[in-house]
Amino acid sequence: MQVIWSFCLSVILILGWSNNAIAGELSARLANFPQWEKLTSVQPAKGDLVYPEWMAGTWQVTSTLVDLAAPLAPDIVTPGFAGNRRQLNQPVSFTVRFVKEKLPNVSLKIIPKIDTNSPFLVADRAFNSLNLARAYLGNEAVLSVKIDPDSPNRQITFLRGERQLVSIVTARATETTSEGKYITTEVFQQLFKGGSVPYLNSVESTTAYHKLSTLSPAIEADQVTAVYLSPQDPDYFTAGSRPVALYRYRLEFFPPN
């Protein structure tokens, strides 16, 4: 199941439209790592996430795993957790981009006085996810990434050997802090198909983006990805609302050469 975890990373830049979180909740969540439980204030995912204008364009991203935890060990440890320790402090680089699109047709009650005719900044989900997956798994292992044309919240990653990873965003929230950070969180279900038994779990990714006064890097981010057991797992009730694995990353965004 090492492949399963590697694709958890793809949530970094597959984000969608979001309601605001309770003030300060996401900031406190990052500060309290690794003392986490499932978020309760997220809202159902609808449409696409609008990013701040300072994230526009193409970026070379360096992602470094800086910490990890298995809160329920030794009783419950996710497959691949021990192997992921080898990635600690090993930077991985890939290219991402954010593009302008018209706002999707969703309820705008959460954003008053918004001009729905203006273009908004969103992640190029297929491009970003493909580059990220290949950076971790290799070009030959990842064939393509397809976004559902009817929903930016559902994507399929096609892998070598007729395997697939289906990722569906189910809930999310955002928060803007007084320090100028833009924080996003997403909860999604991922299903790995192609093995002897399909594998399902739940993942949450919370990321705080911060614009810097420098160009190298121009943006930094603190990200935590939490893995939760699905109801189909025999240890589901033992784990309860607690994550079984936590991974913390430092992200740095550099302008392209």
N, C-alpha and C positions, 0 to 999 in steps of 0.2 A: 504493500500500500504506500510505498514511497512516492509513487506517481501521484496518488491522491493528494498528499500534502503539497507536493510541488505546485499543483494547480490551485491550491488555496491562495497562492500568491497572486493569481490573476485577478482577484477582487480589488487589488490596489487601484486599478484605473478603469473598472467597469462599474460606473456609478450612475445613479438615476435621480429623478426629481425627488425632492425631499421636504418634509415638514421640519420646522425648528424644534430642537430638543428643549427640554426644561433647562432654563438658564444655568450654565455652568456644569451641567451633568457630564457632558463628554470630556470637558477639561479635567474634572475631578476623577473621571474614570481612568484617564491616562496617568494621572498622578498617583493613583492607587494601585497600579500594576505591582504584583500579579493578583491582588485581591479582587477578583472579578466574579460577577454572577450575570445571568442574562439580563439584557436591557428590557425595561418595561415601557419606556416612553416613546419607542419608535412607532412610526405610522406605516400603514400599508404602502408599498412602493407603487408609484404612478408616474409614468413618463420618464423624463430625462433630467439629470441634475445640471443646474446652471452653475458653472464655475466662475470665480472672480476673474476680471479682465486681465490681471497681472499673470495669469497662467496661460495666456494665449500663445499659440505657436508650437514649434517643434523643440523638443528637449532631449538631451542625453541624460538619462537617469542612472545614478549609481545607488543600488540597494544593498545594504549590509545588515545581516542578522546580528544584533548586538546582545540579545538576551533571549532565553526561552525557559519555560517552566512547565512541569506536569503536576498540577496541584493535587491530583488524587493518586499519585504514585505512592507506593508500588502496587496498590490494589488495581488501579486502572491506568494504563499507559497506551496511547494510540500507536498503531502500527507506523513505523518509520520515524518515531520520535528520537530514538537513539541515533539513527543515521543522520538526522538533521543536525545533530551537534557538530558534525564535520563541517557544516556551512557557517558555523559561528565565526564572525569577524572576517568572512571571505566576501569581498565586494563582487557584485554582479551588475553588469551594465547593459542597458537596452535603450531604444529610442521610443519616445511617445509623442503624441501631438494632441492639441486641443483646437477645435474648429468651431466656426460660427454656423448655427442652424436656427431655423424658426422654432419658436416654442411649441411643443406638442400640445394637442388639444386635451388639456386636463383642467381640473378645477383650479381657479386662481384665487380662491378665497384666502389662501395662506400668504399671498403676496399682494397687498393692496396697491392700487394705482400703478399697475404694471402695464407697459405698452406691449401688447401681444404681437404687434407687427414688426418689432425690432428683432434682429438676430441675437441669439444668446450663445454663450460659450459652453460647449460640451466636449466630452472626451470622444476621440475616435476609437470606439470600443474594439472593433475588429482588428484594426492596425495595432493598437496598444497591447491587446491580449495575445496576439500572435507573436509579437516581438518578445514579450515577457516570457511566454511559455517556451519559446525556442532558446532564450537565454539560459533557462534553467535545465531544459531537457535535451537540447540539441536540435538543429534544423531538421534532421531526418526523422526524429521522433514525433514531430508535430506537423501534421499535414495542412490544416487550415482551421480557421475560426469563423463560424457563421452566427450572425445576430438575427434573431427572429424579426422579420420585417414588420410584424404587427406589435412588437414590444421590445424596447431596448433592455428590458429586464430579464430576457431569456437568451442564452447563448449556448452553442454546442461547439466544443473543441474536438476535432477529429484527429485521432492518433494512429500511428502505425499499428498494423495488426488488427484492423477493424475494431478498435476500441474508441470509446467516446466518453467525454466528460460533459454532462449537462448541468449548467449552473443557472439557477433561477433566483433572482433577488426578490425577497418577500417583504422586507420592511427596511426603513432607513430614517435618518434624522441628520440635521446639520446644526452648527453653532458657530457664531462669530464672536471672538473674544476681544476684550479691550486692548490686548497686545497686538491686534491685527492678525491673529491666526484664524484660518478658516478650517473648521473641523467637520468631518463627515463620518458617518457610520452606516454600514449596511449589514443586513442579515440576509443570508441566502442559503438555499438548499443546493447541495451538489450530489449528483448521482454518477457514479463511474460504472459504465457498461462495457462488457467485452470480456470480463474475467469469468471464472467458473460461477461466481455468485455476485450479483450487482451489489455495490457498496454505496450506502447513503449516509451522509452526515450533515450537520448544520454548522455554518461558519459565520462569524461576525468579524468585520474589519473596521477599525476606527483609526482615522488618520488626521493629524493636525498639520496643515500646510502653513508655512510662514515665509512671507516675502522678505528677502534680505536687501541690505543696502549695497551689496557687492554683486558682481556678475559671475563669480566663480567660487562657489555656486551662487545662483540667483534666488533659488528657493530651497528651503530645507523642509523636511517633514519627519514627524515622529509617528510611527504606525505600529499598532498591535493587532494581530490576527488571533482570534480565539476559536477553538474547535470544540463543538458540543456533540454529544451523542444523539443519534436519531431515536425516535420511539421504537424502532425495530431492533435496536441493539439490546442484548440481554442485560447489560449494565446500566441501561437508561435510568431506571428508577433509583439506582444506587448513586449515580452522579447527580441526579436532580437538576437544579438550575446552574450548576457549576461547570466551567469548561474543563475538558480533560487535557488540553494542550494550549499553551500561549506562546506566541512568537513576537518579538519586538524588533522592529527594523528602523534604521536611519536611512532616509532617502535624501539624495542631493540632486537638484536639477541644474544642469549646465546648458548654456546656449550651444547649438551645434557648431562644430568647427567651420 
